[in-house]
Amino acid sequence: MQRAGFILVCVMAAACAPPARAEESWVKQAGTIKSRVVTTGEVQKLEGEAEKDMRNKLSMRRIKPRRGAYDWNSDPTAIPFVLYQVNKRTNLPVYIDNDGLDVGSKELFEHLVIYLTSHGAWGFDEKETDYVSKWLKRGGTLLLDDCQNKGSPFTDCVMPETGKLIPNAEPLVLLNTDPRVQDVFTMLYKNTWPGANVLTRPWQYFLLDNRPAVFFTPNDDGCGWEVSTPPTASNPIGEGIGHGGDNRIRELFYQWFTSWMMFVYSH
């Protein structure tokens, strides 16, 4: 009993003693964002733990063209985190698979929305062009995102490659006065459209059978969706990488995408 009492006194004394380094208090630590880049391996591990049943779930697959676009896997956290945001904002289930999809395979026809981003030139070979063209005619939607922002070889490929998929297609500026797309960014939120501020430029789209089938954003949206550190108590949605790391701008990118997804799945 005496030994137990001695131990108890020691424990109480240690608990009441002032911290050795006051500057390391939990208050200060909580207010400091310890930023680090999320690795591709960590993202893949999270995906491996995710539910693989994609039925009745919103999804968007990243694609890997066979010609060019060698950094098609830029912004590796972009799709997982933007779909996470869609889930939280709509309460609709999402399916996440961040691997590069071969659009020259039959697996393409299992998806409704596909996404391509890169800093460089890209292109579809004959088989890919045939598959994607048929997929678009069946109701698929392709989102093209210039990872370079402000114009690049990626943008230079948009018109000729889309012309192969949709013969005689012409790019249309996506405006809120256009009745075909006037709801695209307002399905859930009421705010300014891309191009209404100095940080962004208008999207474009291409029609197929009077349906917007291909969308193009020159604003590097994927970099706006991406995070460089996992969400924390002091920064619940994680620290942004692109567009100055400003969460207000990133929130706008999330709102645009969430409304866009609702538009694509309902039109």
Secondary structure as UniProt FT lines:
FT   HELIX           2..16
FT   HELIX           22..24
FT   HELIX           26..30
FT   HELIX           40..49
FT   TURN            55..56
FT   STRAND          58..59
FT   STRAND          61..63
FT   STRAND          67..68
FT   TURN            70..73
FT   TURN            76..77
FT   HELIX           78..90
FT   STRAND          94..95
FT   TURN            103..104
FT   HELIX           106..110
FT   STRAND          113..118
FT   STRAND          122..123
FT   HELIX           126..137
FT   TURN            138..139
FT   STRAND          141..146
FT   TURN            147..148
FT   HELIX           153..165
FT   TURN            167..168
FT   STRAND          172..173
FT   TURN            176..177
FT   TURN            179..186
FT   TURN            194..195
FT   TURN            198..199
FT   STRAND          204..208
FT   TURN            209..210
FT   STRAND          211..217
FT   HELIX           221..225
FT   TURN            236..237
FT   HELIX           243..245
FT   HELIX           247..266
//
